Amino acid sequence: EVQLVEFGGGLVQPGGSLRLSCAASGFTFSAYSMAWVRQAPGKGLEWVSYITSASDTIHYAASVKGRFTISRDNAKNSLLLQMDSLREEDTAVYYCVQGRGIYDPYAGTSPPTYHYYLEVWGNGTTVTVSS
Amino acid sequence: DIQMTQSPSTLSASVGDSVTISCRASQDISGWVAWYQQQPGKAPKLLVYQTSTLPGGLPSRFSGSGSKTAFTLTISGLQPDDFATYFCQQFKSFPYTFGQGTKLEIK
């Protein structure tokens, strides 16, 4: 069974840092792209960041670019999110998510284009940024 | 960025009813849309991907359709567990974006 368990959430002051981790099990972690998605209290879902299986492609939402860093350790089956310069608007539940890629034969690109839906979600860890 | 607009924001229905939730993309996303269900206090769960494909084990009362910019999620024969919040999401291009959600309530 695929399992994703997030760690590292907590209370931090504005301007502070926090490092989230996600322990993956039940699948070949090194073969999958991964993502972080967050949800502010009472709000909808916001995609935060994405990393390919070999860490060769990384994307960030504009709201976190330059402050958050996604990385992974395939030897330890672990996904990480380093969050710096935290703001009150970063307060949210952060979900670790396994991505599943679908090849797009119509994109006509080289290298091939894949599109990734969010297949399996962890239970989330809560980050609260407040003074 | 591609904007995803869901409607309605809230939907009231009874057990056994059929309901449809709509999602409109701000540009052609070529069917690269997924739908997720979220129960209160729980993580989202994948329902549909690539417009109409259901993950294994999902009940067939869930179905998705659409093309280009207009997509729908239909739930037929509502069960008590179906009363939840539903989100659409485009995965055609980064940044991936979600609709604002539709809360399905018991009438």
Contacts between the chains, C-beta under 8 A, distances in Angstrom:
chain1	res1	chain2	res2	distance
A	35	B	96	7.8
A	37	B	44	7.9
A	44	B	87	6.5
A	44	B	98	5.8
A	44	B	99	7.5
A	44	B	100	5.0
A	44	B	101	4.7
A	45	B	36	7.5
A	45	B	38	8.0
A	45	B	44	6.6
A	45	B	87	5.5
A	45	B	89	7.4
A	45	B	98	4.5
A	45	B	101	7.6
A	46	B	98	7.0
A	47	B	89	7.7
A	47	B	95	6.1
A	47	B	96	4.2
A	47	B	97	6.8
A	47	B	98	6.9
A	50	B	94	6.8
A	50	B	96	7.4
A	59	B	94	4.3
A	59	B	95	6.8
A	60	B	95	7.9
A	61	B	95	5.1
A	62	B	1	7.9
A	62	B	95	6.9
A	95	B	43	5.8
A	95	B	44	7.4
A	100	B	49	7.7
A	102	B	49	7.8
A	102	B	50	6.2
A	106	B	30	7.4
A	115	B	32	4.9
A	115	B	91	5.0
A	115	B	92	6.3
A	116	B	91	5.8
A	117	B	34	4.4
A	117	B	46	6.9
A	117	B	49	4.2
A	117	B	50	7.3
A	117	B	89	7.7
A	117	B	91	5.2
A	118	B	34	6.8
A	118	B	36	7.3
A	118	B	44	7.7
A	118	B	46	6.5
A	118	B	89	7.2
A	118	B	91	7.8
A	119	B	46	5.6
A	119	B	49	7.9
A	119	B	55	7.3
A	120	B	46	7.6
A	121	B	43	4.2
A	121	B	44	5.5
A	121	B	45	7.0
A	121	B	46	7.9
A	122	B	43	6.5
A	123	B	42	7.8
A	123	B	43	5.3
A	124	B	43	5.7
